């Protein structure tokens, strides 16, 4: 089981407010679990750090194994 599928994400409330009502299913995308779009920069940084994908440096640069 993937921890990130079950864990509450710091970007979830923001993602819910910004999600399109049209939906990704209408674009032919299926089998989606959790999708974030149109997130502001601060929410993207929160999600990156939360998932352990990267770390933040002094002036907002990220670095890590995924090359964010």
Biopython code that builds the backbone (N, CA, C, O; Angstrom):
import numpy as np
from Bio.PDB.StructureBuilder import StructureBuilder

atoms = [
    (1, "UNK", "N", (0.834, -1.181, 0.000)),
    (1, "UNK", "CA", (0.000, 0.000, 0.000)),
    (1, "UNK", "C", (0.880, 1.246, 0.000)),
    (1, "UNK", "O", (1.878, 1.323, 0.717)),
    (2, "UNK", "N", (0.497, 2.194, -0.800)),
    (2, "UNK", "CA", (1.239, 3.438, -0.875)),
    (2, "UNK", "C", (0.766, 4.375, 0.230)),
    (2, "UNK", "O", (-0.421, 4.689, 0.308)),
    (3, "UNK", "N", (1.676, 4.820, 1.075)),
    (3, "UNK", "CA", (1.349, 5.708, 2.190)),
    (3, "UNK", "C", (0.659, 6.979, 1.702)),
    (3, "UNK", "O", (-0.257, 7.470, 2.362)),
    (4, "UNK", "N", (1.079, 7.515, 0.568)),
    (4, "UNK", "CA", (0.573, 8.796, 0.106)),
    (4, "UNK", "C", (-0.855, 8.726, -0.413)),
    (4, "UNK", "O", (-1.529, 9.754, -0.486)),
    (5, "UNK", "N", (-1.329, 7.549, -0.771)),
    (5, "UNK", "CA", (-2.709, 7.411, -1.214)),
    (5, "UNK", "C", (-3.653, 7.547, -0.022)),
    (5, "UNK", "O", (-4.750, 8.085, -0.168)),
    (6, "UNK", "N", (-3.252, 7.075, 1.136)),
    (6, "UNK", "CA", (-4.104, 7.081, 2.318)),
    (6, "UNK", "C", (-3.907, 8.304, 3.215)),
    (6, "UNK", "O", (-4.831, 8.681, 3.936)),
    (7, "UNK", "N", (-2.756, 8.916, 3.191)),
    (7, "UNK", "CA", (-2.445, 10.009, 4.118)),
    (7, "UNK", "C", (-3.129, 11.304, 3.694)),
    (7, "UNK", "O", (-3.284, 11.587, 2.506)),
    (8, "UNK", "N", (-3.530, 12.075, 4.685)),
    (8, "UNK", "CA", (-4.098, 13.392, 4.397)),
    (8, "UNK", "C", (-2.985, 14.318, 3.928)),
    (8, "UNK", "O", (-1.932, 14.404, 4.560)),
    (9, "UNK", "N", (-3.215, 14.991, 2.846)),
    (9, "UNK", "CA", (-2.212, 15.853, 2.250)),
    (9, "UNK", "C", (-2.462, 17.301, 2.650)),
    (9, "UNK", "O", (-3.618, 17.707, 2.774)),
    (10, "UNK", "N", (-1.407, 18.092, 2.855)),
    (10, "UNK", "CA", (-1.616, 19.494, 3.182)),
    (10, "UNK", "C", (-2.236, 20.282, 2.024)),
    (10, "UNK", "O", (-2.805, 21.349, 2.251)),
    (11, "UNK", "N", (-2.139, 19.789, 0.811)),
    (11, "UNK", "CA", (-2.689, 20.501, -0.346)),
    (11, "UNK", "C", (-4.135, 20.123, -0.648)),
    (11, "UNK", "O", (-4.746, 20.733, -1.525)),
    (12, "UNK", "N", (-4.695, 19.149, 0.041)),
    (12, "UNK", "CA", (-6.054, 18.682, -0.258)),
    (12, "UNK", "C", (-7.121, 19.770, -0.193)),
    (12, "UNK", "O", (-7.912, 19.883, -1.129)),
    (13, "UNK", "N", (-7.182, 20.575, 0.865)),
    (13, "UNK", "CA", (-8.227, 21.601, 0.897)),
    (13, "UNK", "C", (-8.120, 22.601, -0.259)),
    (13, "UNK", "O", (-9.126, 22.983, -0.857)),
    (14, "UNK", "N", (-6.911, 23.012, -0.558)),
    (14, "UNK", "CA", (-6.684, 23.962, -1.663)),
    (14, "UNK", "C", (-7.046, 23.322, -2.995)),
    (14, "UNK", "O", (-7.646, 23.968, -3.853)),
    (15, "UNK", "N", (-6.686, 22.065, -3.169)),
    (15, "UNK", "CA", (-6.972, 21.363, -4.421)),
    (15, "UNK", "C", (-8.475, 21.226, -4.628)),
    (15, "UNK", "O", (-8.960, 21.355, -5.752)),
    (16, "UNK", "N", (-9.209, 20.967, -3.562)),
    (16, "UNK", "CA", (-10.658, 20.847, -3.678)),
    (16, "UNK", "C", (-11.312, 22.145, -4.120)),
    (16, "UNK", "O", (-12.266, 22.124, -4.898)),
    (17, "UNK", "N", (-10.822, 23.253, -3.644)),
    (17, "UNK", "CA", (-11.378, 24.552, -4.024)),
    (17, "UNK", "C", (-11.037, 24.930, -5.463)),
    (17, "UNK", "O", (-11.804, 25.642, -6.111)),
    (18, "UNK", "N", (-9.912, 24.470, -5.963)),
    (18, "UNK", "CA", (-9.444, 24.892, -7.277)),
    (18, "UNK", "C", (-9.728, 23.900, -8.405)),
    (18, "UNK", "O", (-9.457, 24.194, -9.569)),
    (19, "UNK", "N", (-10.263, 22.746, -8.074)),
    (19, "UNK", "CA", (-10.503, 21.718, -9.091)),
    (19, "UNK", "C", (-11.571, 22.173, -10.081)),
    (19, "UNK", "O", (-12.521, 22.864, -9.713)),
    (20, "UNK", "N", (-11.407, 21.787, -11.307)),
    (20, "UNK", "CA", (-12.365, 22.117, -12.350)),
    (20, "UNK", "C", (-13.618, 21.259, -12.213)),
    (20, "UNK", "O", (-13.527, 20.086, -11.850)),
    (21, "UNK", "N", (-14.767, 21.822, -12.494)),
    (21, "UNK", "CA", (-16.011, 21.054, -12.442)),
    (21, "UNK", "C", (-16.145, 20.151, -13.670)),
    (21, "UNK", "O", (-16.941, 19.213, -13.661)),
    (22, "UNK", "N", (-15.390, 20.419, -14.704)),
    (22, "UNK", "CA", (-15.451, 19.611, -15.921)),
    (22, "UNK", "C", (-14.896, 18.209, -15.681)),
    (22, "UNK", "O", (-15.431, 17.237, -16.213)),
    (23, "UNK", "N", (-13.852, 18.094, -14.904)),
    (23, "UNK", "CA", (-13.303, 16.789, -14.545)),
    (23, "UNK", "C", (-12.353, 16.215, -15.571)),
    (23, "UNK", "O", (-12.498, 16.448, -16.771)),
    (24, "UNK", "N", (-11.385, 15.465, -15.093)),
    (24, "UNK", "CA", (-10.388, 14.858, -15.978)),
    (24, "UNK", "C", (-10.945, 13.660, -16.733)),
    (24, "UNK", "O", (-10.403, 13.284, -17.772)),
    (25, "UNK", "N", (-12.012, 13.055, -16.232)),
    (25, "UNK", "CA", (-12.629, 11.927, -16.932)),
    (25, "UNK", "C", (-13.115, 12.353, -18.318)),
    (25, "UNK", "O", (-13.105, 11.561, -19.260)),
    (26, "UNK", "N", (-13.536, 13.609, -18.431)),
    (26, "UNK", "CA", (-14.002, 14.128, -19.721)),
    (26, "UNK", "C", (-12.868, 14.319, -20.715)),
    (26, "UNK", "O", (-13.116, 14.538, -21.901)),
    (27, "UNK", "N", (-11.642, 14.239, -20.254)),
    (27, "UNK", "CA", (-10.467, 14.309, -21.129)),
    (27, "UNK", "C", (-9.936, 12.916, -21.454)),
    (27, "UNK", "O", (-8.900, 12.780, -22.106)),
    (28, "UNK", "N", (-10.640, 11.889, -21.003)),
    (28, "UNK", "CA", (-10.235, 10.517, -21.285)),
    (28, "UNK", "C", (-9.295, 9.908, -20.258)),
    (28, "UNK", "O", (-8.808, 8.795, -20.460)),
    (29, "UNK", "N", (-9.030, 10.605, -19.166)),
    (29, "UNK", "CA", (-8.150, 10.075, -18.118)),
    (29, "UNK", "C", (-8.988, 9.264, -17.138)),
    (29, "UNK", "O", (-10.023, 9.730, -16.660)),
    (30, "UNK", "N", (-8.547, 8.075, -16.847)),
    (30, "UNK", "CA", (-9.311, 7.196, -15.959)),
    (30, "UNK", "C", (-8.409, 6.628, -14.878)),
    (30, "UNK", "O", (-7.187, 6.768, -14.925)),
    (31, "UNK", "N", (-9.036, 5.986, -13.908)),
    (31, "UNK", "CA", (-8.320, 5.289, -12.837)),
    (31, "UNK", "C", (-7.430, 6.257, -12.041)),
    (31, "UNK", "O", (-6.302, 5.923, -11.680)),
    (32, "UNK", "N", (-7.947, 7.436, -11.782)),
    (32, "UNK", "CA", (-7.205, 8.451, -11.042)),
    (32, "UNK", "C", (-7.604, 8.390, -9.574)),
    (32, "UNK", "O", (-8.785, 8.247, -9.257)),
    (33, "UNK", "N", (-6.639, 8.495, -8.687)),
    (33, "UNK", "CA", (-6.928, 8.443, -7.257)),
    (33, "UNK", "C", (-6.955, 9.844, -6.662)),
    (33, "UNK", "O", (-7.990, 10.283, -6.162)),
    (34, "UNK", "N", (-5.872, 10.525, -6.709)),
    (34, "UNK", "CA", (-5.774, 11.870, -6.139)),
    (34, "UNK", "C", (-5.059, 12.759, -7.150)),
    (34, "UNK", "O", (-3.935, 12.470, -7.562)),
    (35, "UNK", "N", (-5.714, 13.827, -7.539)),
    (35, "UNK", "CA", (-5.173, 14.712, -8.560)),
    (35, "UNK", "C", (-5.206, 16.137, -8.031)),
    (35, "UNK", "O", (-6.201, 16.568, -7.447)),
    (36, "UNK", "N", (-4.123, 16.858, -8.235)),
    (36, "UNK", "CA", (-4.050, 18.265, -7.854)),
    (36, "UNK", "C", (-3.759, 19.077, -9.102)),
    (36, "UNK", "O", (-2.860, 18.746, -9.876)),
    (37, "UNK", "N", (-4.524, 20.143, -9.292)),
    (37, "UNK", "CA", (-4.234, 21.019, -10.407)),
    (37, "UNK", "C", (-4.500, 22.460, -10.005)),
    (37, "UNK", "O", (-5.259, 22.735, -9.077)),
    (38, "UNK", "N", (-3.869, 23.357, -10.713)),
    (38, "UNK", "CA", (-4.006, 24.792, -10.462)),
    (38, "UNK", "C", (-3.600, 25.198, -9.043)),
    (38, "UNK", "O", (-4.136, 26.162, -8.496)),
    (39, "UNK", "N", (-2.680, 24.484, -8.462)),
    (39, "UNK", "CA", (-2.245, 24.831, -7.108)),
    (39, "UNK", "C", (-1.329, 26.047, -7.130)),
    (39, "UNK", "O", (-0.503, 26.191, -8.031)),
    (40, "UNK", "N", (-1.475, 26.923, -6.135)),
    (40, "UNK", "CA", (-0.524, 28.025, -6.017)),
    (40, "UNK", "C", (0.849, 27.495, -5.603)),
    (40, "UNK", "O", (0.968, 26.371, -5.116)),
    (41, "UNK", "N", (1.857, 28.295, -5.797)),
    (41, "UNK", "CA", (3.235, 27.884, -5.535)),
    (41, "UNK", "C", (3.430, 27.359, -4.113)),
    (41, "UNK", "O", (4.091, 26.338, -3.924)),
    (42, "UNK", "N", (2.873, 28.032, -3.120)),
    (42, "UNK", "CA", (3.047, 27.602, -1.729)),
    (42, "UNK", "C", (2.495, 26.197, -1.502)),
    (42, "UNK", "O", (3.099, 25.412, -0.772)),
    (43, "UNK", "N", (1.368, 25.871, -2.111)),
    (43, "UNK", "CA", (0.783, 24.536, -1.949)),
    (43, "UNK", "C", (1.614, 23.468, -2.646)),
    (43, "UNK", "O", (1.717, 22.340, -2.163)),
    (44, "UNK", "N", (2.203, 23.822, -3.776)),
    (44, "UNK", "CA", (3.077, 22.868, -4.475)),
    (44, "UNK", "C", (4.298, 22.552, -3.619)),
    (44, "UNK", "O", (4.696, 21.393, -3.503)),
    (45, "UNK", "N", (4.888, 23.576, -3.022)),
    (45, "UNK", "CA", (6.033, 23.359, -2.142)),
    (45, "UNK", "C", (5.645, 22.486, -0.942)),
    (45, "UNK", "O", (6.391, 21.580, -0.571)),
    (46, "UNK", "N", (4.490, 22.752, -0.340)),
    (46, "UNK", "CA", (4.026, 21.933, 0.790)),
    (46, "UNK", "C", (3.907, 20.472, 0.394)),
    (46, "UNK", "O", (4.319, 19.584, 1.140)),
    (47, "UNK", "N", (3.350, 20.228, -0.767)),
    (47, "UNK", "CA", (3.151, 18.852, -1.226)),
    (47, "UNK", "C", (4.482, 18.163, -1.515)),
    (47, "UNK", "O", (4.660, 16.993, -1.175)),
    (48, "UNK", "N", (5.410, 18.871, -2.133)),
    (48, "UNK", "CA", (6.734, 18.299, -2.429)),
    (48, "UNK", "C", (7.436, 17.886, -1.140)),
    (48, "UNK", "O", (7.964, 16.778, -1.042)),
    (49, "UNK", "N", (7.441, 18.774, -0.160)),
    (49, "UNK", "CA", (8.122, 18.480, 1.107)),
    (49, "UNK", "C", (7.385, 17.387, 1.872)),
    (49, "UNK", "O", (8.020, 16.508, 2.456)),
    (50, "UNK", "N", (6.054, 17.430, 1.876)),
    (50, "UNK", "CA", (5.249, 16.415, 2.563)),
    (50, "UNK", "C", (5.551, 15.017, 2.028)),
    (50, "UNK", "O", (5.681, 14.068, 2.802)),
    (51, "UNK", "N", (5.663, 14.891, 0.716)),
    (51, "UNK", "CA", (5.905, 13.582, 0.105)),
    (51, "UNK", "C", (7.368, 13.159, 0.165)),
    (51, "UNK", "O", (7.701, 12.023, -0.173)),
    (52, "UNK", "N", (8.238, 14.061, 0.589)),
    (52, "UNK", "CA", (9.651, 13.724, 0.664)),
    (52, "UNK", "C", (10.329, 13.701, -0.688)),
    (52, "UNK", "O", (11.405, 13.122, -0.837)),
    (53, "UNK", "N", (9.709, 14.327, -1.675)),
    (53, "UNK", "CA", (10.261, 14.333, -3.018)),
    (53, "UNK", "C", (11.418, 15.288, -3.196)),
    (53, "UNK", "O", (12.232, 15.126, -4.105)),
    (54, "UNK", "N", (11.494, 16.278, -2.336)),
    (54, "UNK", "CA", (12.567, 17.264, -2.439)),
    (54, "UNK", "C", (12.627, 18.050, -1.139)),
    (54, "UNK", "O", (11.783, 17.893, -0.257)),
    (55, "UNK", "N", (13.627, 18.885, -1.042)),
    (55, "UNK", "CA", (13.777, 19.791, 0.090)),
    (55, "UNK", "C", (13.917, 21.197, -0.451)),
    (55, "UNK", "O", (14.263, 21.395, -1.616)),
    (56, "UNK", "N", (13.649, 22.164, 0.393)),
    (56, "UNK", "CA", (13.724, 23.564, -0.028)),
    (56, "UNK", "C", (15.014, 24.201, 0.451)),
    (56, "UNK", "O", (15.480, 23.953, 1.563)),
    (57, "UNK", "N", (15.575, 25.025, -0.413)),
    (57, "UNK", "CA", (16.748, 25.808, -0.047)),
    (57, "UNK", "C", (16.319, 27.223, 0.305)),
    (57, "UNK", "O", (15.136, 27.562, 0.268)),
    (58, "UNK", "N", (17.291, 28.024, 0.643)),
    (58, "UNK", "CA", (17.040, 29.364, 1.187)),
    (58, "UNK", "C", (16.167, 30.254, 0.298)),
    (58, "UNK", "O", (15.282, 30.938, 0.811)),
    (59, "UNK", "N", (16.386, 30.266, -0.986)),
    (59, "UNK", "CA", (15.656, 31.172, -1.862)),
    (59, "UNK", "C", (14.557, 30.476, -2.665)),
    (59, "UNK", "O", (14.216, 30.915, -3.763)),
    (60, "UNK", "N", (14.007, 29.395, -2.120)),
    (60, "UNK", "CA", (12.885, 28.724, -2.753)),
    (60, "UNK", "C", (13.233, 27.640, -3.748)),
    (60, "UNK", "O", (12.338, 27.016, -4.318)),
    (61, "UNK", "N", (14.502, 27.405, -3.967)),
    (61, "UNK", "CA", (14.889, 26.330, -4.874)),
    (61, "UNK", "C", (14.602, 24.996, -4.190)),
    (61, "UNK", "O", (14.691, 24.881, -2.968)),
    (62, "UNK", "N", (14.261, 24.007, -4.981)),
    (62, "UNK", "CA", (14.095, 22.666, -4.433)),
    (62, "UNK", "C", (15.205, 21.773, -4.962)),
    (62, "UNK", "O", (15.724, 21.982, -6.058)),
    (63, "UNK", "N", (15.549, 20.802, -4.184)),
    (63, "UNK", "CA", (16.539, 19.817, -4.597)),
    (63, "UNK", "C", (16.170, 18.486, -3.992)),
    (63, "UNK", "O", (15.621, 18.429, -2.892)),
    (64, "UNK", "N", (16.463, 17.430, -4.690)),
    (64, "UNK", "CA", (16.159, 16.110, -4.170)),
    (64, "UNK", "C", (16.270, 15.050, -5.245)),
    (64, "UNK", "O", (16.667, 15.329, -6.377)),
    (65, "UNK", "N", (15.915, 13.828, -4.877)),
    (65, "UNK", "CA", (16.099, 12.693, -5.785)),
    (65, "UNK", "C", (15.215, 12.735, -7.015)),
    (65, "UNK", "O", (15.561, 12.124, -8.026)),
    (66, "UNK", "N", (14.084, 13.433, -6.971)),
    (66, "UNK", "CA", (13.198, 13.452, -8.140)),
    (66, "UNK", "C", (13.497, 14.622, -9.068)),
    (66, "UNK", "O", (12.879, 14.734, -10.126)),
    (67, "UNK", "N", (14.412, 15.478, -8.706)),
    (67, "UNK", "CA", (14.797, 16.601, -9.552)),
    (67, "UNK", "C", (13.719, 17.641, -9.737)),
    (67, "UNK", "O", (13.514, 18.142, -10.843)),
    (68, "UNK", "N", (13.032, 17.968, -8.669)),
    (68, "UNK", "CA", (11.916, 18.938, -8.763)),
    (68, "UNK", "C", (12.409, 20.305, -9.133)),
    (68, "UNK", "O", (11.613, 21.236, -9.255)),
]
sb = StructureBuilder()
sb.init_structure("model")
sb.init_model(0)
sb.init_chain("A")
sb.init_seg("    ")
for serial, (resi, resn, name, xyz) in enumerate(atoms, 1):
    if name == "N":
        sb.init_residue(resn, " ", resi, " ")
    sb.init_atom(name, np.array(xyz, "f"), 0.0, 1.0, " ", f" {name:<3s}", serial, name[0])
structure = sb.get_structure()
